[in-house]
């Protein structure tokens, strides 16, 4: 009897977990549709956001209004703008340049809008031109702040050569494809590698990784020149040392290009330490340093720079190309006020 009951119980258990039930469960699981990726916004809406940014930016810049600026900027761009405000406030009034209102030419602007699924941060890119015959190009990145539901500019990077702007891949409806630039599945050099190479351009002149990661370009050459020309500025009386620093802003933005590569926008932070070679010497703060350093001389000063960078990066093994970067000094201190 016990054997019969045990056998019956096993048989009953097998019936409850039958193949038909598994099939039904599988069908139920696979029947749920994958969340559709939808455009971050329309082109008309994107242009309206850029126009709104320009309008409010002019109002904020006219009075160095941090609070107003904070409603339209974020990330590295906001840090750089606030640094500009601080530097301007540290100058004698006679040396402050009169602010000139500006605006982007929306008619000639190219806007690149990716699709996103629910929960992903929405952002879009734009390329604007200015100057005679559209000589100059600038890459813009705007992101939606999830909590406030407002769009803010986080990067505005001038390129060295407008011809270096790659053709962005667009789908049948005219929308771009966002890529994860932190993964080697999408780019040959992930953003941390790019950031390290840029830091190396400044800290060693590209001797360690800079020239290995990047091809020769005007932007890379400018970073290397900043190192080469600055480290010897004091001659035998002092030293200048550049160092890569932990980035304050780690977000990156990447779009698939028509040739299968990626256009990547990211930020980096580096420092510059000026020091005298021997006791008895002091470094005198320059006029534009005084917002941070005052007028007190010091045997050493350390400056922090926040920068945004733009690179084209292949998906297959190969070198990336740095096509532009923008930096601002965002902090400085001397030996007297910091250990």
Buried (B, 14 or more C-beta within 10 A) or exposed (E): EEEEEEEEEEEEEEEEEEEEEEEEEEEEEEEEEEEEBEBBBEBEBBBBBBEBBBEBBBEBBEEBBBEBBBBBBBBBBBBBBBBBBBBBEBBEEEEEEEEEEEEBEBEEBBBBBBBBEEEBEBBBBBBBBBEEEEEBBBBBBBBBBEEEEBBBBBBBBBBBBBEBBBEBBBEEEEBBBBBEBBEEEBBBBBBBBBBBBBBBBBBBBBEBBBBEBBEEBEBBBBBBEBBEEBBEEBEEEBBBBBEBBEBBBBBBBBBBBEEEBBBBBBBBBBBBEBBBEEEEEEBEBEEBBBBBBBEEBBBBBBBBBBBBBBBBBBBEEEBBBBBBBBBBBBBBBBBEEEE
